[in-house]
């Protein structure tokens, strides 16, 4: 799902809100999450998961085409750890999972 799909779905579920207002709220939330990660804070969304920053050390790698040794600089990367509820939903048996399209067809 991309940001515009998220905005569209939230706006559809809340007809009393304008799509541009929903987009502003979604952008504000994502901006605050990004700011927190940039400053090294951990972001936790209950039942969804946590985002944290991890440092990777500098290392040497290889160019896969030429085989030449390349220096890879140290960097910070985002690490996501799913929450307990998310893991439980992801690990349901396939026959227990309901396709979203099927659910939407039954609802209409």
C-alpha distances in whole Angstrom, upper triangle without the diagonal:
4,7,8,6,7,10,11,10,12,15,15,16,18,20,23,21,20,17,18,19,16,15,18,17,13,15,18,16,14,18,20,18,18,22,23,21,23,26,26,25,23,20,20,18,20,19,15,17,19,18,21,23,25,28,28,32,33,34,35,33,34,33,31,33,36,37,38,37,35,35,31,31,31,27,25,22,19,19,17,19,17,19,21,19,16,18,20,17,16,20,20,22,21,23,22,18,17,15,13,14,18,17,16,19,22,21,22
4,6,5,6,9,10,11,13,14,16,17,19,20,22,20,19,15,16,17,14,12,15,15,12,12,16,15,12,15,18,16,16,20,21,20,22,25,25,24,23,20,20,18,21,20,17,18,19,18,21,22,25,27,28,31,32,33,34,32,33,32,31,33,36,36,37,37,34,34,30,30,29,26,24,21,18,19,18,20,19,21,24,22,19,21,23,20,19,23,24,26,24,27,26,22,21,18,16,17,21,20,19,22,24,23,24
4,5,5,6,9,10,11,12,14,16,17,18,20,17,16,12,13,14,11,9,11,12,8,9,12,12,10,12,15,14,14,18,19,19,20,23,24,23,22,19,19,17,20,20,17,18,19,18,21,22,25,27,28,32,33,34,36,34,35,34,34,35,38,38,39,38,35,35,31,31,30,26,24,21,19,20,18,21,20,21,24,23,20,23,25,22,21,25,26,28,27,29,28,24,23,21,18,19,23,22,20,23,26,24,25
4,5,5,6,9,10,11,12,14,15,16,18,15,14,10,11,13,10,8,11,12,10,10,14,14,13,15,18,18,18,21,23,22,24,27,27,26,25,22,23,21,23,23,20,22,23,22,25,26,29,31,32,35,36,38,39,37,38,36,36,37,40,41,41,41,38,38,34,34,33,30,27,25,22,24,22,24,23,25,27,25,23,25,27,24,24,27,28,30,28,30,29,25,24,21,18,18,22,21,19,22,25,23,23
4,5,5,6,9,10,10,12,14,15,18,16,15,11,13,15,11,10,14,14,11,13,16,16,15,18,20,19,20,23,24,24,25,28,29,28,26,23,23,20,22,21,19,21,22,22,25,27,29,32,33,36,37,38,40,38,38,37,36,38,41,41,42,42,39,39,36,35,34,31,29,26,23,24,22,23,22,23,25,23,20,23,24,21,21,25,25,27,25,27,25,22,20,17,14,15,18,18,16,18,21,20,20
4,5,5,6,9,10,11,12,14,16,14,14,11,12,13,9,9,12,11,8,11,14,13,12,15,17,16,17,20,21,21,23,26,26,25,23,20,19,17,19,18,16,18,19,19,23,25,27,30,32,35,37,38,39,38,39,38,37,39,42,42,43,42,40,39,35,35,34,30,27,24,21,22,20,21,19,20,23,20,18,21,22,20,20,23,24,26,25,26,25,21,20,18,14,16,19,18,16,19,21,19,20
4,6,5,6,9,10,11,12,14,11,10,7,9,9,6,6,9,9,7,9,12,12,12,15,17,17,18,21,22,23,24,27,27,26,25,21,21,18,21,21,18,21,22,21,25,26,30,32,34,37,39,40,42,40,41,40,40,41,44,45,45,45,42,41,37,37,35,32,29,26,24,25,22,24,22,23,26,23,21,25,26,23,23,27,27,30,28,30,28,24,23,21,17,18,21,20,18,21,23,21,21
4,6,5,6,9,10,11,13,11,10,7,10,11,8,9,12,12,11,13,16,16,16,19,21,21,22,24,26,26,28,30,31,29,28,24,24,21,23,23,21,23,25,25,28,30,33,35,37,40,41,43,44,42,43,42,41,42,46,46,47,47,44,43,40,39,38,35,32,29,27,27,25,27,25,25,27,25,23,26,27,24,24,28,27,29,28,29,27,24,21,19,16,16,19,18,15,18,20,18,18
4,5,5,6,9,10,13,12,12,9,13,13,10,11,14,13,12,15,17,16,16,20,21,21,22,25,26,26,28,31,31,29,27,24,23,19,21,20,18,21,23,24,27,29,32,35,36,40,42,43,44,43,44,42,42,43,46,47,48,47,45,44,40,40,39,35,32,29,26,27,24,25,22,23,25,22,20,23,24,20,21,25,24,26,25,26,24,21,18,16,13,13,16,15,12,15,17,15,16
4,5,5,6,9,11,9,10,8,11,11,7,9,12,11,9,13,15,14,15,18,19,19,21,23,24,25,27,29,29,27,26,22,21,18,19,19,17,20,22,23,26,29,32,35,36,40,42,43,45,44,45,44,43,45,48,48,49,48,45,45,41,40,39,35,32,29,26,26,24,25,22,22,24,21,20,23,24,21,22,26,25,28,27,28,25,22,20,19,15,17,19,17,15,18,20,17,18
4,5,5,6,8,6,7,5,9,9,6,9,12,11,11,14,16,16,17,19,21,21,23,25,26,27,29,31,32,30,29,25,24,21,23,23,21,24,26,26,29,31,35,38,39,43,44,46,48,46,47,46,46,47,50,51,51,50,48,47,43,42,41,37,35,32,29,30,27,28,26,26,28,25,24,27,28,25,26,29,29,31,30,30,29,25,23,21,18,18,21,19,16,19,21,18,18
4,5,6,9,9,9,9,12,13,10,12,15,15,14,17,19,19,20,23,24,24,26,28,29,30,32,34,35,33,31,27,26,23,24,23,22,25,27,28,31,34,37,40,41,45,46,48,49,48,48,47,46,48,51,52,52,52,49,49,45,45,43,40,37,34,31,31,28,29,27,27,28,25,24,27,27,24,25,28,28,30,28,28,27,23,21,19,15,16,18,16,13,16,17,14,14
4,6,9,9,11,11,14,14,11,14,16,15,14,18,19,18,20,23,24,23,26,28,28,29,32,34,34,32,30,26,24,21,21,21,20,23,26,27,30,33,36,39,41,45,46,48,50,48,49,48,47,49,52,53,53,53,50,49,46,45,43,40,37,34,31,30,27,28,25,25,26,23,22,25,25,22,24,27,26,28,27,27,25,22,19,18,15,16,18,15,12,16,16,13,14
4,5,6,9,9,12,11,9,13,15,13,14,17,18,18,20,22,23,23,26,27,28,29,32,33,34,31,30,26,25,22,22,22,22,25,27,28,31,34,37,40,42,46,47,49,51,50,51,50,49,51,54,54,55,54,51,51,47,46,44,41,37,35,32,32,29,30,27,26,28,25,24,28,28,25,26,30,29,31,30,31,28,25,23,22,19,19,21,19,16,19,20,16,17
4,5,7,9,12,12,11,14,16,15,16,19,20,20,22,24,25,26,28,30,31,32,34,36,37,35,33,29,28,25,26,26,25,28,30,31,34,37,40,43,45,49,50,52,54,52,53,52,51,53,56,56,57,57,54,53,49,48,47,43,40,38,34,35,32,33,30,30,31,28,27,31,31,28,30,33,32,34,33,33,31,28,25,24,20,21,23,20,17,20,21,17,17
4,7,10,12,10,10,14,15,14,16,19,19,20,22,24,25,26,28,30,31,32,34,36,37,34,33,29,29,26,26,27,26,29,31,31,35,37,41,44,46,49,51,53,55,54,55,54,53,55,58,58,59,58,55,54,50,49,48,44,41,39,35,36,33,34,32,31,33,30,29,33,33,30,32,35,34,37,36,36,34,31,28,27,24,24,26,23,21,23,24,20,20
4,6,8,7,7,10,11,11,13,15,16,17,19,21,21,23,25,26,27,29,31,32,34,31,30,27,26,23,25,25,25,27,28,29,32,34,38,40,42,46,48,50,52,50,52,51,50,52,55,55,56,55,52,51,47,46,44,40,37,35,32,33,31,32,30,29,31,29,28,31,32,29,31,34,34,36,35,36,33,31,28,27,23,24,26,24,21,24,25,22,22
4,5,5,6,9,10,11,13,14,16,17,19,20,22,23,24,26,28,29,30,32,34,32,31,28,28,25,27,27,26,28,30,29,32,34,38,40,42,46,47,49,51,49,51,49,49,50,53,54,54,53,50,49,46,45,43,40,37,35,32,33,31,33,31,31,33,31,29,33,34,31,32,36,35,38,36,37,35,32,30,28,24,25,27,25,22,25,26,23,23
4,5,5,6,9,10,10,12,14,15,16,18,20,21,22,24,26,27,28,30,32,30,29,26,26,23,26,26,24,26,28,27,30,32,35,38,39,43,44,46,47,46,47,46,45,47,50,50,51,50,47,46,43,42,41,37,34,32,29,31,29,30,29,29,32,29,27,31,32,29,30,33,33,36,34,35,33,30,28,26,22,22,25,24,21,23,25,23,22
4,5,5,6,9,10,10,12,14,15,16,18,20,21,22,24,26,26,28,30,29,29,25,26,24,26,27,25,27,28,27,30,31,34,37,38,42,43,45,46,45,46,45,45,46,49,50,50,49,46,45,42,40,39,35,33,31,29,30,29,31,30,30,33,31,29,32,34,31,32,35,36,38,37,38,36,33,31,29,25,26,29,27,24,27,29,26,26
4,5,5,6,9,10,11,12,14,15,17,19,20,21,23,25,26,27,29,27,27,24,24,22,24,25,24,26,26,26,28,30,34,36,38,42,43,45,47,46,47,46,46,48,51,51,51,50,47,46,42,41,39,36,33,31,28,30,28,30,29,29,31,29,28,31,33,30,31,35,35,38,37,38,36,33,31,29,26,27,29,27,25,28,29,26,26
4,5,5,6,9,10,11,12,14,15,17,18,20,21,23,24,26,27,26,25,21,22,19,21,22,20,22,23,23,26,28,31,34,36,39,41,43,45,44,45,44,44,46,48,49,49,48,45,44,40,39,37,34,31,29,26,27,25,27,25,25,28,26,24,28,29,26,27,31,31,34,33,34,32,29,27,26,22,23,26,24,22,25,26,24,24
4,5,5,6,8,10,11,12,14,15,16,18,20,21,22,24,26,24,24,21,21,19,22,23,21,22,23,22,25,26,30,32,34,37,38,40,42,41,42,41,41,43,45,46,46,45,42,41,37,36,35,31,28,27,24,25,24,26,25,26,28,26,25,28,30,27,27,31,32,34,33,35,33,30,28,26,23,24,27,25,23,26,28,26,26
4,6,5,6,9,10,10,12,14,15,16,18,20,21,22,24,23,23,20,21,19,22,24,22,23,23,22,24,26,29,31,34,37,38,40,42,41,43,42,43,44,46,47,47,46,42,41,37,36,34,31,28,26,24,26,24,27,26,26,29,28,26,30,31,29,30,33,34,37,36,38,36,32,31,29,26,27,30,29,26,30,31,29,29
4,5,5,6,9,10,11,12,14,15,17,19,20,21,23,21,21,17,18,16,19,20,19,20,20,20,22,24,28,30,33,36,38,40,42,41,43,42,43,45,47,47,47,46,43,41,37,36,34,30,27,26,23,24,22,24,23,23,26,25,23,27,28,26,27,31,32,35,34,36,33,30,29,28,25,26,29,27,25,29,30,27,28
4,5,5,6,9,10,11,12,14,16,17,18,20,21,20,19,16,16,14,17,19,16,18,18,17,20,22,25,28,30,33,35,37,39,38,40,39,39,41,44,44,44,43,40,38,35,33,31,28,25,23,20,21,19,21,20,21,24,22,21,24,26,24,24,28,29,32,31,33,31,27,27,25,22,24,27,25,23,27,28,26,27
4,5,5,6,9,10,10,12,14,15,16,18,20,19,19,16,17,16,19,21,18,19,19,17,20,21,24,26,28,32,33,35,37,37,38,37,38,39,42,42,42,41,37,36,32,31,29,26,23,21,19,21,20,22,22,23,26,25,23,26,28,26,26,30,31,34,34,36,34,30,29,28,25,27,30,28,26,30,32,29,30
4,6,5,6,9,10,10,12,14,15,17,19,17,17,15,16,15,19,21,19,19,18,17,19,20,24,26,29,32,34,36,38,38,40,39,40,42,44,44,44,42,39,37,34,32,30,26,23,22,19,21,20,22,22,23,26,25,24,27,29,27,28,31,33,36,35,38,35,32,31,30,27,29,32,30,29,32,34,31,32
4,5,5,6,9,10,11,13,14,16,17,15,14,11,13,12,15,17,15,15,15,14,16,18,22,24,27,30,32,35,37,37,39,38,39,41,43,43,43,41,38,36,33,31,29,25,22,20,17,18,17,19,19,19,22,21,20,23,25,24,24,28,29,33,32,35,32,29,29,28,25,27,30,28,27,31,32,30,31
4,5,5,6,9,10,11,12,14,15,14,14,11,13,12,16,17,15,15,14,12,14,16,19,22,24,27,29,31,34,33,35,35,35,37,39,39,39,38,34,33,29,27,26,22,19,17,14,16,15,17,18,19,22,21,19,22,25,23,23,27,29,32,31,34,32,29,28,27,25,27,30,28,27,31,32,30,32
4,5,5,6,9,10,10,12,14,14,14,12,15,15,18,21,18,17,16,14,15,16,19,21,24,27,28,31,33,33,35,35,36,38,40,40,39,37,34,32,29,26,25,21,18,17,15,17,17,20,20,22,25,25,23,26,28,27,27,30,32,35,35,38,35,32,32,31,28,30,33,32,31,34,36,34,35
4,5,5,6,9,10,11,13,11,12,10,12,13,16,19,17,16,14,13,14,15,19,21,24,27,29,32,34,34,37,37,38,40,42,41,41,39,35,33,30,27,25,21,18,17,15,17,17,19,20,20,24,24,22,25,28,27,27,30,32,35,35,38,36,33,33,32,29,32,35,33,32,36,37,35,36
4,5,5,6,9,10,11,9,9,7,9,10,14,16,14,13,11,9,10,12,16,18,21,24,26,29,32,32,34,34,35,37,39,39,38,36,33,31,27,25,23,19,16,15,12,13,13,15,16,17,21,21,19,22,24,24,24,27,29,32,32,35,33,30,30,30,27,30,33,31,31,34,35,34,35
4,5,5,6,9,10,10,10,9,12,13,17,19,17,15,13,10,11,11,14,16,19,22,24,26,29,29,31,31,32,35,36,36,35,33,30,28,24,22,20,16,13,12,10,13,13,16,18,19,23,23,21,23,27,26,25,28,31,34,34,37,35,32,32,31,29,31,34,33,32,36,37,36,37
4,5,5,6,9,9,11,10,14,15,19,22,19,18,15,12,12,12,15,17,20,23,25,28,30,31,33,33,35,37,39,38,37,35,31,29,26,23,21,17,14,14,13,15,16,19,20,22,25,26,24,26,29,29,28,32,34,37,37,40,38,35,36,35,32,35,38,36,35,39,41,39,40
4,5,5,6,5,7,7,11,13,16,19,17,15,12,10,9,10,14,16,19,22,24,27,30,31,33,34,35,38,39,39,38,35,32,29,26,23,21,17,14,14,12,14,14,16,18,19,23,23,22,24,27,27,27,30,32,36,36,39,37,34,35,34,32,35,38,36,36,39,40,38,40
4,5,5,5,6,7,11,13,17,19,17,14,11,8,7,7,10,12,15,19,21,24,27,27,30,30,32,34,36,35,34,32,28,26,22,20,17,14,10,10,8,10,12,14,17,18,22,23,21,23,26,26,25,28,31,34,34,37,35,33,34,33,31,34,37,35,35,39,40,39,40
4,5,7,10,11,15,17,21,23,20,18,15,11,10,8,11,12,15,18,20,23,26,26,29,29,31,34,35,34,33,31,27,24,21,18,16,12,10,10,10,13,15,18,20,22,25,27,25,26,30,30,29,31,34,37,38,41,39,36,37,36,34,37,40,38,38,41,43,41,43
4,6,9,11,15,18,21,24,22,19,15,13,11,9,12,13,17,19,21,24,27,28,31,32,34,37,38,37,35,33,29,26,23,20,17,14,11,13,12,15,16,19,21,22,26,27,26,28,31,31,30,33,36,39,40,43,41,38,39,38,37,39,42,41,40,44,45,43,45
4,7,10,13,16,19,22,20,17,13,10,8,6,9,10,14,17,19,22,26,27,30,31,33,35,37,35,34,31,28,25,22,19,16,13,10,11,10,12,14,16,19,20,23,25,24,25,28,29,28,31,34,37,38,41,39,36,38,37,36,39,41,40,40,43,44,43,45
4,7,10,13,16,19,17,14,11,9,7,8,11,13,17,20,22,25,29,30,33,34,35,38,39,38,37,34,31,29,25,23,19,16,13,13,11,12,13,15,17,18,21,23,22,23,26,27,26,29,32,35,36,39,37,34,36,35,34,37,39,38,38,41,42,41,43
4,7,10,13,15,14,11,7,6,5,7,10,14,17,20,23,26,29,29,32,33,34,37,39,38,37,35,32,29,26,23,20,17,13,13,10,10,10,11,13,14,17,19,18,19,22,23,23,25,28,31,33,35,33,31,32,32,31,34,36,35,35,39,39,38,40
4,7,10,13,11,9,6,5,7,10,13,16,19,23,26,28,31,31,34,35,35,38,40,39,39,36,33,31,27,26,23,19,15,14,11,11,10,11,12,12,16,17,16,18,20,21,21,23,26,29,30,33,30,28,29,29,28,31,33,31,31,35,36,34,36
4,6,9,8,6,4,6,9,12,15,19,22,25,28,30,33,33,36,37,37,40,42,41,41,39,36,34,30,28,25,22,18,16,13,12,10,9,10,9,12,13,13,15,17,18,18,21,23,27,28,30,28,26,27,27,26,29,31,29,30,33,34,32,35
4,6,5,5,6,9,12,15,18,22,24,28,31,33,35,35,37,38,38,41,43,42,42,40,38,36,32,31,28,25,21,19,15,14,11,11,9,8,11,11,11,14,16,16,17,19,21,25,26,28,25,23,24,24,23,26,28,25,26,30,30,28,31
4,5,6,8,11,14,18,21,24,27,30,33,35,38,37,40,41,40,43,46,45,45,43,41,39,35,34,31,28,24,22,18,16,13,11,10,7,9,9,10,12,14,14,16,18,19,23,25,27,23,22,23,24,22,26,27,25,26,29,29,28,31
4,6,9,13,16,20,22,25,28,31,34,36,38,37,40,40,40,43,45,44,45,43,41,39,36,35,32,29,25,22,19,17,13,11,8,5,6,5,6,9,10,10,12,14,16,19,21,23,20,18,19,21,20,23,24,22,23,27,27,25,28
4,7,10,14,17,19,23,25,29,31,33,35,34,36,37,36,39,42,41,41,40,37,36,32,32,29,26,22,19,16,14,10,9,6,5,8,7,5,9,11,10,11,14,16,19,20,23,20,18,19,19,18,22,23,21,23,26,26,25,28
4,7,10,14,16,20,21,25,28,29,32,31,34,34,34,37,40,38,39,37,35,33,29,29,26,23,19,16,13,10,7,6,4,4,8,9,7,9,12,12,13,15,17,21,22,25,22,20,22,22,21,25,27,25,26,29,30,29,31
4,7,10,13,16,19,22,25,27,30,30,32,33,33,36,38,37,37,35,33,31,27,26,23,20,16,14,10,8,6,5,6,7,11,12,11,12,15,16,16,18,21,24,26,28,26,24,25,26,25,28,30,28,29,33,33,32,35
4,7,10,13,16,19,22,24,27,27,29,30,31,34,36,34,34,32,30,28,24,22,20,16,13,10,7,6,5,7,9,10,14,16,14,15,18,19,18,20,23,27,27,30,28,26,27,27,26,29,31,30,30,34,35,34,36
4,7,10,13,16,19,22,25,25,28,29,30,33,35,33,33,30,28,25,22,20,17,14,10,8,6,5,7,8,11,13,17,19,17,18,21,22,21,23,26,29,30,33,31,29,31,31,30,33,35,34,34,38,39,38,40
4,7,10,13,16,18,22,22,25,26,28,31,32,30,30,27,24,22,18,16,13,10,6,6,5,6,9,11,15,17,20,22,20,21,24,25,24,26,29,32,33,36,34,32,34,33,32,35,37,36,37,40,41,40,43
4,7,10,13,15,19,19,23,24,25,29,30,28,27,25,22,19,16,14,11,9,6,5,6,7,10,12,16,18,21,24,22,22,25,26,24,26,30,32,33,37,35,33,35,35,34,37,39,38,39,42,44,43,45
4,7,10,12,16,17,21,22,24,27,28,26,25,22,19,16,13,11,7,6,5,6,9,10,14,16,19,22,25,27,25,25,29,30,28,29,33,36,36,40,39,36,38,38,37,40,42,42,42,45,47,46,48
4,7,9,12,13,17,19,21,24,24,22,21,18,16,13,10,9,5,5,6,7,10,11,15,17,21,24,26,29,27,26,30,31,28,30,33,36,36,40,39,37,39,38,38,40,43,42,43,46,48,47,49
4,6,10,12,16,18,20,24,24,21,20,16,14,11,9,7,5,7,9,11,14,15,19,21,24,27,30,32,30,29,33,34,32,33,37,39,39,43,42,40,42,41,41,44,46,46,47,50,51,51,53
4,7,10,13,16,18,21,21,19,17,13,11,8,6,5,4,7,11,13,16,18,21,24,27,30,33,35,33,32,36,37,34,35,39,41,41,45,45,42,44,43,43,45,48,48,48,51,53,53,54
4,7,10,13,16,19,18,15,14,10,9,6,5,7,7,10,13,15,18,19,23,25,28,31,34,36,34,33,36,37,34,35,39,41,41,45,44,42,44,43,43,45,48,48,49,51,53,53,55
4,7,10,13,15,15,12,10,7,6,5,6,8,10,13,16,17,21,22,25,27,31,34,36,39,36,35,38,39,36,37,40,42,42,46,46,43,45,44,44,46,49,49,50,52,54,55,56
4,7,9,12,12,9,8,6,5,6,6,10,12,14,17,17,21,21,24,27,30,33,35,37,35,33,37,37,34,35,38,40,39,43,43,41,43,42,42,44,46,47,48,50,52,52,54
4,6,9,8,5,5,5,5,8,9,13,16,17,20,20,23,24,27,29,32,35,38,39,36,35,38,39,35,36,39,40,40,44,44,42,44,42,43,44,47,48,48,50,52,53,54
4,6,6,5,5,6,7,10,11,14,17,18,21,21,24,25,28,30,33,36,39,40,37,36,39,39,36,37,40,41,40,44,44,42,43,41,42,43,46,47,47,49,51,52,53
4,6,5,8,10,10,13,14,17,20,21,23,22,25,25,28,30,32,36,38,39,36,35,38,38,34,35,38,38,37,41,42,40,41,39,40,41,44,45,45,47,50,50,51
4,6,8,11,12,15,16,20,22,23,26,25,28,29,31,33,35,39,41,42,39,38,41,40,37,38,41,41,40,43,44,42,43,41,42,42,45,47,47,48,51,52,53
4,5,9,10,14,16,19,22,24,27,27,29,30,33,35,38,41,44,45,42,40,44,43,40,41,44,44,43,47,48,45,47,45,45,46,49,50,50,52,55,55,56
4,7,9,13,14,18,21,23,25,25,28,29,32,34,36,40,42,44,40,39,42,42,39,39,43,43,42,46,47,45,46,45,45,46,49,50,51,52,55,56,57
4,6,10,12,16,19,21,24,25,28,29,32,34,37,41,43,45,42,40,44,44,40,41,45,45,45,48,49,47,48,47,47,48,51,52,52,54,57,57,58
4,7,10,13,16,18,22,22,26,27,30,32,35,39,41,43,40,39,42,43,39,40,44,45,44,48,49,46,48,46,47,48,51,52,52,54,57,57,58
4,6,10,13,15,19,20,23,25,28,30,33,37,39,41,38,37,41,41,38,39,43,44,43,47,47,45,47,45,45,47,49,50,50,53,55,55,56
4,6,10,12,16,17,21,23,26,29,32,35,38,40,37,37,40,41,38,39,42,44,44,48,48,45,47,45,45,47,50,50,50,53,55,55,56
4,7,9,12,14,17,19,23,25,28,32,35,37,34,33,37,37,34,36,39,41,41,44,44,42,43,42,42,44,46,47,47,50,52,52,53
4,6,10,12,16,18,22,25,28,31,34,36,33,33,37,37,35,36,40,42,42,46,45,42,44,43,42,44,47,47,47,50,52,52,53
4,7,10,14,16,19,22,25,28,31,34,31,31,35,35,33,34,38,40,40,44,43,41,43,41,41,43,46,46,46,49,51,50,52
4,7,10,13,16,19,23,26,29,31,28,28,32,32,30,32,36,38,38,42,41,38,40,39,38,40,43,43,43,46,48,47,49
4,7,10,13,16,20,22,26,27,25,25,29,29,27,30,33,36,36,39,38,36,37,36,35,38,41,40,40,43,45,44,46
4,6,10,13,16,19,23,24,22,22,26,26,24,26,29,32,32,36,35,32,33,32,32,34,37,36,37,40,41,41,43
4,7,10,13,16,19,21,18,19,23,23,21,23,26,29,30,33,32,29,30,29,29,31,34,33,33,37,38,37,39
4,7,10,13,16,18,16,16,19,20,18,20,24,26,27,30,29,27,28,28,27,30,33,32,33,36,37,36,39
4,6,9,13,14,12,12,16,16,15,17,20,23,24,27,25,23,25,25,24,27,29,28,29,32,33,33,35
4,7,10,12,10,9,13,14,13,15,18,21,22,25,24,22,24,24,24,27,29,28,29,32,33,32,35
4,7,8,6,6,10,11,10,12,15,18,19,22,20,18,20,21,21,24,26,24,26,29,29,29,32
4,6,5,6,9,10,11,12,15,18,20,22,20,18,20,22,21,25,26,24,26,29,29,28,31
4,5,5,6,9,10,11,13,16,19,21,18,17,20,21,21,25,26,24,26,29,29,28,31
4,5,5,6,9,10,11,15,17,19,15,14,16,18,18,22,22,20,22,26,25,24,28
4,5,5,6,9,10,14,15,18,15,13,15,16,16,20,21,19,21,24,24,24,27
4,5,5,6,9,12,14,17,15,13,16,17,18,22,22,21,23,26,26,26,29
4,6,5,7,10,13,15,12,11,14,16,17,21,21,20,22,25,24,24,28
4,5,6,9,11,13,10,8,11,13,14,17,17,16,19,21,21,21,24
4,6,9,10,13,11,9,12,13,14,17,18,17,20,22,22,23,26
4,6,9,11,10,9,13,14,16,20,19,19,22,24,24,25,28
4,6,8,6,6,10,12,15,18,17,17,20,22,21,22,25
4,5,5,7,10,12,15,18,17,17,20,22,21,23,26
4,5,5,8,10,13,15,14,15,18,19,19,21,24
4,6,8,10,13,15,13,14,17,18,17,20,22
4,6,10,13,15,13,13,16,18,16,18,21
4,6,9,12,11,11,14,15,15,16,19
4,6,9,7,7,10,12,11,13,16
4,5,5,6,9,10,11,13,15
4,5,5,6,9,10,11,13
4,5,5,6,9,10,11
4,5,5,6,9,10
4,5,5,6,9
4,5,5,6
4,5,5
4,6
4
